[in-house]
Amino acid sequence: MNKVITNKAGNLVLELRQDTMSAWLTIKRSGKLIDEADILALIEEAGIKTGFDDAIRHIRENSLEKEYDVPFPIAICNVEESECTLRYHFNPDLRLDISSGINFMDLERISYIQAGAVVADYSSNLFEQGGSIYDIFGELIHPGSIDEEQAKSLSGTNVSFIAANRDFIADKTGYPYLDELGRICILDTLVINGEDIPGDAQIRSPLDIVIQGSLACVNLVCGGNLYIKGDLHSSTVYVNQDLHVEGEIIACNAPGVKVFGNLSCKGMQDSLILCLKQLNFSGSIENCTLACDGDILGSHDDSSIKGGTIQAGGSISIAEAGSPDGNSTELEIAISPFYRSLLMQMTRELIHLKDDSDANAEAIAEMQIKIKQSESQLDEQLNTFLHRPSEDRKSIIVHGSVMPPVSIRVLKHSYEIKNQQQGLEILEKE
């Protein structure tokens, strides 16, 4: 539907023609003087910003005369039909067969994108076509037409089609790929066969990772949750969320395993473990150094801690404590052992980096930022502890046998268990 604007004097009529995306001016024969300011005011009121040159060209090419009561163009948008093509923002030739999991070697060939990023879009090079790039109102012209229903059918797992922008958007962070039907998908969980991962492998991913089988001798950084269907052996692991190990964590030392969420496993042996939240286990923790800011909870009947130093920011509840071979076992309730241990590790690494300050300048700056962040977190933890409810009292509970020597510390109070006994419960003193 066309829109018509008339000046106050009634001798100027501006018609906006939507079908041709143009503006036509009619000067009425009224005997009144034509005021250029009135024409400019109509143009401004209509919101016309471009198309003036094309209008002049149209008048010249068609030998139009500006006559009274005859419309002539003052702004024209030359729209030419163009073909839209689907443009991928990833390599569509790298097909992923996710039915049986991702081969480790595939990780070197694919790149992830963040949630909210454009995965693909319909586009046409406006600057190569002969028509106008903008309409008479200065808005960019959407070139060509697309079948929106067909476009929506190309949206696969974790991908949405936004019709207004003609974009395919990633709903989650992950790896883009085309499925067997040609749909655009985002893989948000990596499933990898542990046997396919070579020793000394470096794995970096922002996604959830599922390891089928055991994982050994790797350096792994996981930005999501990590699930290991077997044992974790002789590895360095950093997990930004939760870690679940169906088997045991064995010989993971220096710098060991860092978990910024919850940790669950069958047991641990000869490992260094830092866990920010809660730790659950069902078997035995033997000769480990463990710093956990949450509770450490073992199964009521079968769990045991034998040797090593175990620190919790919450309570500790296990079935047995102490080692039959006489190795010392230390159980402690402390304020934020996770961040205190993390700061000690990072400080030692910073000192090592400063041995060659020039070569490690960038790494030193990054480490200093991480240290400041951890110091802030430690201060926050301390403040939370000092202002906790009075009824929130920590405890160390052993439901079964306690085999000496066992050293127990609950904040400022220490206890030495020198004789074997059945059951133990020590509450934080008010």
BAMAR-303387 format. One record per residue (C-alpha): residue in one letter; y, x, z. Coordinates in nm, 3 decimals. Layout:
# BAMAR-303387
<resn a Y Y X X Z Z>;
...
This chain:
# BAMAR-303387
<resn m Y 0.000 X 0.000 Z 0.000>;
<resn n Y 0.340 X 0.136 Z -0.102>;
<resn k Y 0.624 X 0.178 Z 0.145>;
<resn v Y 0.987 X 0.097 Z 0.053>;
<resn i Y 1.299 X 0.228 Z 0.231>;
<resn t Y 1.651 X 0.104 Z 0.149>;
<resn n Y 1.988 X 0.242 Z 0.259>;
<resn k Y 2.244 X 0.025 Z 0.443>;
<resn a Y 2.451 X -0.036 Z 0.133>;
<resn g Y 2.144 X -0.165 Z -0.050>;
<resn n Y 2.210 X 0.040 Z -0.362>;
<resn l Y 1.938 X 0.304 Z -0.298>;
<resn v Y 1.569 X 0.221 Z -0.282>;
<resn l Y 1.305 X 0.485 Z -0.203>;
<resn e Y 0.945 X 0.390 Z -0.283>;
<resn l Y 0.652 X 0.592 Z -0.146>;
<resn r Y 0.354 X 0.545 Z -0.374>;
<resn q Y 0.034 X 0.623 Z -0.188>;
<resn d Y -0.192 X 0.604 Z -0.490>;
<resn t Y -0.010 X 0.888 Z -0.665>;
<resn m Y 0.124 X 1.056 Z -0.351>;
<resn s Y 0.478 X 1.052 Z -0.488>;
<resn a Y 0.827 X 0.926 Z -0.401>;
<resn w Y 1.047 X 0.735 Z -0.652>;
<resn l Y 1.416 X 0.659 Z -0.615>;
<resn t Y 1.592 X 0.359 Z -0.771>;
<resn i Y 1.972 X 0.348 Z -0.793>;
<resn k Y 2.093 X -0.011 Z -0.805>;
<resn r Y 2.384 X -0.104 Z -1.032>;
<resn s Y 2.629 X -0.225 Z -0.768>;
<resn g Y 2.963 X -0.073 Z -0.856>;
<resn k Y 2.957 X 0.124 Z -0.533>;
<resn l Y 2.983 X 0.502 Z -0.523>;
<resn i Y 2.654 X 0.693 Z -0.482>;
<resn d Y 2.666 X 0.902 Z -0.164>;
<resn e Y 2.445 X 1.212 Z -0.176>;
<resn a Y 2.422 X 1.200 Z 0.204>;
<resn d Y 2.255 X 0.856 Z 0.177>;
<resn i Y 1.989 X 1.001 Z -0.056>;
<resn l Y 1.923 X 1.292 Z 0.182>;
<resn a Y 1.905 X 1.051 Z 0.475>;
<resn l Y 1.641 X 0.840 Z 0.297>;
<resn i Y 1.438 X 1.151 Z 0.218>;
<resn e Y 1.456 X 1.262 Z 0.582>;
<resn e Y 1.366 X 0.915 Z 0.709>;
<resn a Y 1.060 X 0.908 Z 0.481>;
<resn g Y 0.951 X 1.250 Z 0.608>;
<resn i Y 0.935 X 1.407 Z 0.261>;
<resn k Y 0.919 X 1.786 Z 0.277>;
<resn t Y 0.765 X 1.911 Z -0.048>;
<resn g Y 0.701 X 1.810 Z -0.410>;
<resn f Y 1.061 X 1.834 Z -0.533>;
<resn d Y 0.988 X 2.103 Z -0.793>;
<resn d Y 0.695 X 1.906 Z -0.932>;
<resn a Y 0.920 X 1.599 Z -0.963>;
<resn i Y 1.180 X 1.793 Z -1.163>;
<resn r Y 0.903 X 1.932 Z -1.384>;
<resn h Y 0.767 X 1.581 Z -1.441>;
<resn i Y 1.113 X 1.453 Z -1.543>;
<resn r Y 1.160 X 1.738 Z -1.791>;
<resn e Y 0.812 X 1.717 Z -1.943>;
<resn n Y 0.841 X 1.341 Z -1.991>;
<resn s Y 1.212 X 1.341 Z -2.093>;
<resn l Y 1.295 X 1.086 Z -1.828>;
<resn e Y 1.653 X 0.967 Z -1.790>;
<resn k Y 1.807 X 0.875 Z -1.459>;
<resn e Y 1.924 X 0.524 Z -1.523>;
<resn y Y 2.041 X 0.239 Z -1.302>;
<resn d Y 1.765 X 0.005 Z -1.178>;
<resn v Y 1.492 X 0.234 Z -1.319>;
<resn p Y 1.280 X 0.434 Z -1.067>;
<resn f Y 1.260 X 0.810 Z -1.120>;
<resn p Y 1.054 X 1.063 Z -0.918>;
<resn i Y 1.212 X 1.283 Z -0.655>;
<resn a Y 0.887 X 1.421 Z -0.507>;
<resn i Y 0.542 X 1.445 Z -0.662>;
<resn c Y 0.209 X 1.578 Z -0.539>;
<resn n Y -0.025 X 1.670 Z -0.825>;
<resn v Y -0.370 X 1.601 Z -0.687>;
<resn e Y -0.655 X 1.742 Z -0.893>;
<resn e Y -1.016 X 1.662 Z -0.817>;
<resn s Y -1.199 X 1.966 Z -0.683>;
<resn e Y -1.553 X 2.027 Z -0.577>;
<resn c Y -1.631 X 2.094 Z -0.210>;
<resn t Y -1.904 X 2.340 Z -0.129>;
<resn l Y -2.092 X 2.394 Z 0.195>;
<resn r Y -2.008 X 2.734 Z 0.336>;
<resn y Y -2.229 X 2.887 Z 0.606>;
<resn h Y -2.081 X 3.113 Z 0.873>;
<resn f Y -2.416 X 3.288 Z 0.914>;
<resn n Y -2.686 X 3.418 Z 0.684>;
<resn p Y -2.892 X 3.112 Z 0.583>;
<resn d Y -3.156 X 3.333 Z 0.418>;
<resn l Y -3.270 X 3.460 Z 0.760>;
<resn r Y -3.513 X 3.181 Z 0.835>;
<resn l Y -3.648 X 3.167 Z 1.191>;
<resn d Y -3.993 X 3.029 Z 1.259>;
<resn i Y -3.935 X 2.922 Z 1.618>;
<resn s Y -4.261 X 2.728 Z 1.650>;
<resn s Y -4.448 X 3.037 Z 1.770>;
<resn g Y -4.153 X 3.215 Z 1.930>;
<resn i Y -3.914 X 3.479 Z 1.802>;
<resn n Y -4.044 X 3.817 Z 1.696>;
<resn f Y -3.867 X 4.093 Z 1.884>;
<resn m Y -3.761 X 4.254 Z 1.555>;
<resn d Y -3.576 X 3.934 Z 1.458>;
<resn l Y -3.320 X 3.999 Z 1.731>;
<resn e Y -3.188 X 4.298 Z 1.539>;
<resn r Y -3.118 X 4.081 Z 1.232>;
<resn i Y -2.941 X 3.782 Z 1.384>;
<resn s Y -2.615 X 3.729 Z 1.570>;
<resn y Y -2.527 X 3.456 Z 1.816>;
<resn i Y -2.217 X 3.236 Z 1.821>;
<resn q Y -2.039 X 3.070 Z 2.112>;
<resn a Y -2.046 X 2.698 Z 2.188>;
<resn g Y -1.762 X 2.522 Z 2.006>;
<resn a Y -1.756 X 2.769 Z 1.717>;
<resn v Y -1.774 X 2.658 Z 1.353>;
<resn v Y -2.123 X 2.717 Z 1.215>;
<resn a Y -2.054 X 2.587 Z 0.863>;
<resn d Y -1.791 X 2.384 Z 0.677>;
<resn y Y -1.711 X 2.211 Z 0.352>;
<resn s Y -1.439 X 2.400 Z 0.174>;
<resn s Y -1.267 X 2.452 Z -0.158>;
<resn n Y -1.028 X 2.729 Z -0.251>;
<resn l Y -0.704 X 2.533 Z -0.282>;
<resn f Y -0.513 X 2.837 Z -0.404>;
<resn e Y -0.735 X 2.870 Z -0.713>;
<resn q Y -0.706 X 2.508 Z -0.825>;
<resn g Y -0.424 X 2.384 Z -1.045>;
<resn g Y -0.297 X 2.099 Z -0.826>;
<resn s Y -0.076 X 2.086 Z -0.520>;
<resn i Y -0.185 X 2.243 Z -0.194>;
<resn y Y 0.030 X 2.015 Z 0.023>;
<resn d Y 0.121 X 1.649 Z -0.008>;
<resn i Y 0.486 X 1.538 Z -0.020>;
<resn f Y 0.493 X 1.522 Z 0.361>;
<resn g Y 0.393 X 1.889 Z 0.393>;
<resn e Y 0.038 X 1.816 Z 0.508>;
<resn l Y -0.248 X 2.027 Z 0.374>;
<resn i Y -0.450 X 1.826 Z 0.122>;
<resn h Y -0.819 X 1.783 Z 0.198>;
<resn p Y -0.974 X 1.881 Z -0.132>;
<resn g Y -1.258 X 1.693 Z -0.291>;
<resn s Y -1.476 X 1.429 Z -0.139>;
<resn i Y -1.801 X 1.459 Z 0.054>;
<resn d Y -2.083 X 1.226 Z 0.146>;
<resn e Y -2.037 X 1.201 Z 0.524>;
<resn e Y -2.379 X 1.047 Z 0.582>;
<resn q Y -2.545 X 1.329 Z 0.394>;
<resn a Y -2.333 X 1.581 Z 0.586>;
<resn k Y -2.439 X 1.429 Z 0.918>;
<resn s Y -2.803 X 1.453 Z 0.812>;
<resn l Y -2.760 X 1.830 Z 0.786>;
<resn s Y -2.678 X 1.853 Z 1.158>;
<resn g Y -2.987 X 1.975 Z 1.339>;
<resn t Y -3.059 X 2.081 Z 1.696>;
<resn n Y -2.746 X 2.163 Z 1.902>;
<resn v Y -2.509 X 2.111 Z 1.605>;
<resn s Y -2.254 X 1.830 Z 1.545>;
<resn f Y -2.068 X 1.740 Z 1.226>;
<resn i Y -1.695 X 1.669 Z 1.278>;
<resn a Y -1.590 X 1.452 Z 0.983>;
<resn a Y -1.214 X 1.492 Z 1.041>;
<resn n Y -1.235 X 1.868 Z 0.994>;
<resn r Y -1.546 X 1.877 Z 0.773>;
<resn d Y -1.694 X 2.127 Z 1.018>;
<resn f Y -2.035 X 2.179 Z 1.170>;
<resn i Y -1.980 X 2.278 Z 1.535>;
<resn a Y -2.220 X 2.456 Z 1.772>;
<resn d Y -2.287 X 2.238 Z 2.076>;
<resn k Y -2.436 X 2.535 Z 2.261>;
<resn t Y -2.414 X 2.913 Z 2.249>;
<resn g Y -2.701 X 3.048 Z 2.046>;
<resn y Y -2.841 X 3.177 Z 1.719>;
<resn p Y -2.767 X 2.968 Z 1.405>;
<resn y Y -3.045 X 2.909 Z 1.152>;
<resn l Y -3.176 X 2.660 Z 0.898>;
<resn d Y -3.490 X 2.470 Z 0.988>;
<resn e Y -3.767 X 2.375 Z 0.744>;
<resn l Y -3.565 X 2.069 Z 0.634>;
<resn g Y -3.253 X 2.272 Z 0.564>;
<resn r Y -3.069 X 2.139 Z 0.868>;
<resn i Y -2.820 X 2.361 Z 1.049>;
<resn c Y -2.948 X 2.436 Z 1.399>;
<resn i Y -2.863 X 2.646 Z 1.702>;
<resn l Y -3.143 X 2.822 Z 1.889>;
<resn d Y -3.038 X 2.818 Z 2.256>;
<resn t Y -3.355 X 2.960 Z 2.411>;
<resn l Y -3.538 X 3.275 Z 2.303>;
<resn v Y -3.916 X 3.267 Z 2.331>;
<resn i Y -4.062 X 3.616 Z 2.281>;
<resn n Y -4.418 X 3.742 Z 2.303>;
<resn g Y -4.421 X 4.020 Z 2.561>;
<resn e Y -4.682 X 4.212 Z 2.362>;
<resn d Y -4.440 X 4.240 Z 2.069>;
<resn i Y -4.178 X 4.421 Z 2.278>;
<resn p Y -4.213 X 4.801 Z 2.257>;
<resn g Y -4.166 X 5.026 Z 2.557>;
<resn d Y -3.809 X 5.142 Z 2.624>;
<resn a Y -3.675 X 4.842 Z 2.429>;
<resn q Y -3.316 X 4.729 Z 2.479>;
<resn i Y -3.275 X 4.350 Z 2.489>;
<resn r Y -2.934 X 4.181 Z 2.512>;
<resn s Y -2.890 X 3.807 Z 2.481>;
<resn p Y -2.651 X 3.543 Z 2.621>;
<resn l Y -2.926 X 3.278 Z 2.606>;
<resn d Y -3.213 X 3.164 Z 2.820>;
<resn i Y -3.513 X 3.390 Z 2.753>;
<resn v Y -3.881 X 3.305 Z 2.790>;
<resn i Y -4.124 X 3.599 Z 2.784>;
<resn q Y -4.479 X 3.493 Z 2.698>;
<resn g Y -4.697 X 3.728 Z 2.901>;
<resn s Y -4.587 X 4.035 Z 3.095>;
<resn l Y -4.283 X 4.253 Z 3.040>;
<resn a Y -4.290 X 4.630 Z 3.096>;
<resn c Y -4.064 X 4.934 Z 3.055>;
<resn v Y -3.761 X 4.756 Z 2.909>;
<resn n Y -3.389 X 4.735 Z 2.972>;
<resn l Y -3.298 X 4.367 Z 2.958>;
<resn v Y -2.969 X 4.183 Z 3.002>;
<resn c Y -2.998 X 3.803 Z 3.002>;
<resn g Y -2.686 X 3.586 Z 3.006>;
<resn g Y -2.883 X 3.271 Z 3.092>;
<resn n Y -3.209 X 3.206 Z 3.277>;
<resn l Y -3.505 X 3.441 Z 3.240>;
<resn y Y -3.866 X 3.318 Z 3.259>;
<resn i Y -4.151 X 3.569 Z 3.258>;
<resn k Y -4.499 X 3.420 Z 3.224>;
<resn g Y -4.668 X 3.732 Z 3.361>;
<resn d Y -4.564 X 4.042 Z 3.558>;
<resn l Y -4.239 X 4.237 Z 3.539>;
<resn h Y -4.319 X 4.608 Z 3.550>;
<resn s Y -4.110 X 4.930 Z 3.554>;
<resn s Y -3.800 X 4.770 Z 3.405>;
<resn t Y -3.426 X 4.741 Z 3.454>;
<resn v Y -3.324 X 4.376 Z 3.445>;
<resn y Y -2.989 X 4.198 Z 3.477>;
<resn v Y -2.997 X 3.817 Z 3.487>;
<resn n Y -2.675 X 3.617 Z 3.495>;
<resn q Y -2.846 X 3.299 Z 3.616>;
<resn d Y -3.200 X 3.240 Z 3.754>;
<resn l Y -3.509 X 3.459 Z 3.725>;
<resn h Y -3.859 X 3.313 Z 3.746>;
<resn v Y -4.158 X 3.549 Z 3.737>;
<resn e Y -4.500 X 3.384 Z 3.744>;
<resn g Y -4.662 X 3.713 Z 3.841>;
<resn e Y -4.528 X 4.009 Z 4.040>;
<resn i Y -4.231 X 4.242 Z 4.014>;
<resn i Y -4.375 X 4.594 Z 4.022>;
<resn a Y -4.211 X 4.939 Z 4.032>;
<resn c Y -3.866 X 4.824 Z 3.917>;
<resn n Y -3.635 X 5.087 Z 4.066>;
<resn a Y -3.302 X 5.257 Z 4.003>;
<resn p Y -3.114 X 5.040 Z 3.930>;
<resn g Y -3.387 X 4.777 Z 3.959>;
<resn v Y -3.345 X 4.402 Z 3.919>;
<resn k Y -3.015 X 4.217 Z 3.963>;
<resn v Y -3.016 X 3.837 Z 3.970>;
<resn f Y -2.691 X 3.638 Z 3.996>;
<resn g Y -2.878 X 3.314 Z 4.059>;
<resn n Y -3.206 X 3.220 Z 4.229>;
<resn l Y -3.521 X 3.430 Z 4.212>;
<resn s Y -3.880 X 3.309 Z 4.236>;
<resn c Y -4.196 X 3.513 Z 4.195>;
<resn k Y -4.546 X 3.562 Z 4.328>;
<resn g Y -4.462 X 3.892 Z 4.496>;
<resn m Y -4.297 X 4.235 Z 4.470>;
<resn q Y -4.411 X 4.594 Z 4.500>;
<resn d Y -4.210 X 4.918 Z 4.524>;
<resn s Y -3.897 X 4.767 Z 4.372>;
<resn l Y -3.522 X 4.742 Z 4.426>;
<resn i Y -3.410 X 4.380 Z 4.404>;
<resn l Y -3.060 X 4.233 Z 4.438>;
<resn c Y -3.043 X 3.851 Z 4.443>;
<resn l Y -2.723 X 3.652 Z 4.488>;
<resn k Y -2.876 X 3.317 Z 4.580>;
<resn q Y -3.215 X 3.206 Z 4.717>;
<resn l Y -3.543 X 3.395 Z 4.691>;
<resn n Y -3.878 X 3.213 Z 4.692>;
<resn f Y -4.215 X 3.389 Z 4.681>;
<resn s Y -4.576 X 3.296 Z 4.745>;
<resn g Y -4.757 X 3.629 Z 4.789>;
<resn s Y -4.661 X 3.968 Z 4.926>;
<resn i Y -4.346 X 4.181 Z 4.923>;
<resn e Y -4.455 X 4.542 Z 4.977>;
<resn n Y -4.237 X 4.852 Z 5.024>;
<resn c Y -3.931 X 4.700 Z 4.858>;
<resn t Y -3.559 X 4.723 Z 4.912>;
<resn l Y -3.431 X 4.369 Z 4.887>;
<resn a Y -3.074 X 4.242 Z 4.929>;
<resn c Y -3.033 X 3.865 Z 4.904>;
<resn d Y -2.722 X 3.665 Z 4.992>;
<resn g Y -2.918 X 3.342 Z 5.030>;
<resn d Y -3.238 X 3.248 Z 5.214>;
<resn i Y -3.563 X 3.440 Z 5.171>;
<resn l Y -3.843 X 3.185 Z 5.182>;
<resn g Y -4.211 X 3.268 Z 5.157>;
<resn s Y -4.497 X 3.020 Z 5.145>;
<resn h Y -4.591 X 2.898 Z 5.491>;
<resn d Y -4.954 X 3.014 Z 5.472>;
<resn d Y -4.983 X 3.313 Z 5.237>;
<resn s Y -4.656 X 3.504 Z 5.216>;
<resn s Y -4.606 X 3.845 Z 5.378>;
<resn i Y -4.352 X 4.127 Z 5.393>;
<resn k Y -4.510 X 4.470 Z 5.436>;
<resn g Y -4.288 X 4.774 Z 5.467>;
<resn g Y -3.948 X 4.827 Z 5.312>;
<resn t Y -3.601 X 4.694 Z 5.400>;
<resn i Y -3.536 X 4.325 Z 5.355>;
<resn q Y -3.185 X 4.184 Z 5.401>;
<resn a Y -3.075 X 3.821 Z 5.373>;
<resn g Y -2.739 X 3.650 Z 5.401>;
<resn g Y -2.920 X 3.331 Z 5.501>;
<resn s Y -3.244 X 3.283 Z 5.697>;
<resn i Y -3.585 X 3.442 Z 5.649>;
<resn s Y -3.906 X 3.239 Z 5.678>;
<resn i Y -4.248 X 3.395 Z 5.598>;
<resn a Y -4.612 X 3.375 Z 5.703>;
<resn e Y -4.668 X 3.740 Z 5.807>;
<resn a Y -4.460 X 4.050 Z 5.873>;
<resn g Y -4.558 X 4.412 Z 5.908>;
<resn s Y -4.803 X 4.647 Z 5.742>;
<resn p Y -5.161 X 4.722 Z 5.853>;
<resn d Y -5.112 X 5.088 Z 5.756>;
<resn g Y -4.831 X 5.129 Z 6.008>;
<resn n Y -4.537 X 5.156 Z 5.766>;
<resn s Y -4.211 X 5.038 Z 5.917>;
<resn t Y -4.087 X 4.694 Z 5.813>;
<resn e Y -3.719 X 4.605 Z 5.850>;
<resn l Y -3.598 X 4.246 Z 5.845>;
<resn e Y -3.224 X 4.184 Z 5.870>;
<resn i Y -2.972 X 3.901 Z 5.859>;
<resn a Y -2.641 X 4.044 Z 5.736>;
<resn i Y -2.315 X 3.934 Z 5.575>;
<resn s Y -2.338 X 3.944 Z 5.194>;
<resn p Y -2.600 X 4.218 Z 5.150>;
<resn f Y -2.604 X 4.147 Z 4.776>;
<resn y Y -2.242 X 4.245 Z 4.713>;
<resn r Y -2.253 X 4.533 Z 4.960>;
<resn s Y -2.554 X 4.680 Z 4.780>;
<resn l Y -2.400 X 4.611 Z 4.440>;
<resn l Y -2.080 X 4.791 Z 4.543>;
<resn m Y -2.279 X 5.092 Z 4.663>;
<resn q Y -2.459 X 5.113 Z 4.328>;
<resn m Y -2.140 X 5.082 Z 4.125>;
<resn t Y -1.955 X 5.334 Z 4.341>;
<resn r Y -2.232 X 5.591 Z 4.289>;
<resn e Y -2.222 X 5.524 Z 3.915>;
<resn l Y -1.843 X 5.560 Z 3.911>;
<resn i Y -1.868 X 5.898 Z 4.082>;
<resn h Y -2.123 X 6.007 Z 3.823>;
<resn l Y -1.899 X 5.891 Z 3.537>;
<resn k Y -1.607 X 6.087 Z 3.677>;
<resn d Y -1.803 X 6.409 Z 3.630>;
<resn d Y -1.672 X 6.387 Z 3.271>;
<resn s Y -1.361 X 6.172 Z 3.298>;
<resn d Y -1.238 X 6.231 Z 2.944>;
<resn a Y -1.563 X 6.134 Z 2.772>;
<resn n Y -1.620 X 5.837 Z 3.005>;
<resn a Y -1.263 X 5.705 Z 3.026>;
<resn e Y -1.349 X 5.360 Z 2.886>;
<resn a Y -1.664 X 5.325 Z 3.100>;
<resn i Y -1.468 X 5.431 Z 3.411>;
<resn a Y -1.202 X 5.165 Z 3.348>;
<resn e Y -1.469 X 4.896 Z 3.303>;
<resn m Y -1.651 X 5.004 Z 3.619>;
<resn q Y -1.330 X 4.998 Z 3.822>;
<resn i Y -1.270 X 4.638 Z 3.710>;
<resn k Y -1.624 X 4.540 Z 3.811>;
<resn i Y -1.581 X 4.706 Z 4.150>;
<resn k Y -1.257 X 4.514 Z 4.216>;
<resn q Y -1.425 X 4.188 Z 4.120>;
<resn s Y -1.718 X 4.256 Z 4.354>;
<resn e Y -1.481 X 4.352 Z 4.636>;
<resn s Y -1.304 X 4.017 Z 4.591>;
<resn q Y -1.639 X 3.837 Z 4.601>;
<resn l Y -1.735 X 4.026 Z 4.918>;
<resn d Y -1.407 X 3.927 Z 5.084>;
<resn e Y -1.469 X 3.566 Z 4.986>;
<resn q Y -1.821 X 3.575 Z 5.128>;
<resn l Y -1.693 X 3.721 Z 5.454>;
<resn n Y -1.425 X 3.452 Z 5.479>;
<resn t Y -1.686 X 3.180 Z 5.415>;
<resn f Y -1.912 X 3.326 Z 5.683>;
<resn l Y -1.635 X 3.340 Z 5.943>;
<resn h Y -1.535 X 2.977 Z 5.881>;
<resn r Y -1.883 X 2.824 Z 5.856>;
<resn p Y -1.980 X 2.533 Z 6.083>;
<resn s Y -2.096 X 2.634 Z 6.432>;
<resn e Y -2.432 X 2.462 Z 6.378>;
<resn d Y -2.505 X 2.682 Z 6.075>;
<resn r Y -2.707 X 2.946 Z 6.259>;
<resn k Y -2.930 X 3.196 Z 6.081>;
<resn s Y -3.286 X 3.271 Z 6.185>;
<resn i Y -3.588 X 3.490 Z 6.116>;
<resn i Y -3.920 X 3.305 Z 6.148>;
<resn v Y -4.270 X 3.449 Z 6.108>;
<resn h Y -4.533 X 3.175 Z 6.128>;
<resn g Y -4.838 X 3.403 Z 6.153>;
<resn s Y -4.913 X 3.758 Z 6.264>;
<resn v Y -4.652 X 4.027 Z 6.322>;
<resn m Y -4.786 X 4.385 Z 6.292>;
<resn p Y -4.571 X 4.665 Z 6.433>;
<resn p Y -4.360 X 4.855 Z 6.380>;
<resn v Y -4.119 X 4.577 Z 6.277>;
<resn s Y -3.743 X 4.620 Z 6.320>;
<resn i Y -3.539 X 4.302 Z 6.327>;
<resn r Y -3.163 X 4.269 Z 6.318>;
<resn v Y -2.968 X 3.944 Z 6.323>;
<resn l Y -2.604 X 4.040 Z 6.267>;
<resn k Y -2.509 X 4.251 Z 6.572>;
<resn h Y -2.833 X 4.207 Z 6.767>;
<resn s Y -3.139 X 4.426 Z 6.711>;
<resn y Y -3.504 X 4.383 Z 6.818>;
<resn e Y -3.803 X 4.615 Z 6.795>;
<resn i Y -4.155 X 4.465 Z 6.774>;
<resn k Y -4.393 X 4.729 Z 6.907>;
<resn n Y -4.701 X 4.519 Z 6.978>;
<resn q Y -4.891 X 4.290 Z 6.748>;
<resn q Y -4.823 X 3.925 Z 6.816>;
<resn q Y -4.875 X 3.581 Z 6.669>;
<resn g Y -4.565 X 3.402 Z 6.555>;
<resn l Y -4.200 X 3.498 Z 6.592>;
<resn e Y -3.872 X 3.309 Z 6.588>;
<resn i Y -3.535 X 3.473 Z 6.643>;
<resn l Y -3.220 X 3.265 Z 6.618>;
<resn e Y -2.866 X 3.389 Z 6.568>;
<resn k Y -2.686 X 3.403 Z 6.903>;
<resn e Y -2.370 X 3.199 Z 6.945>;
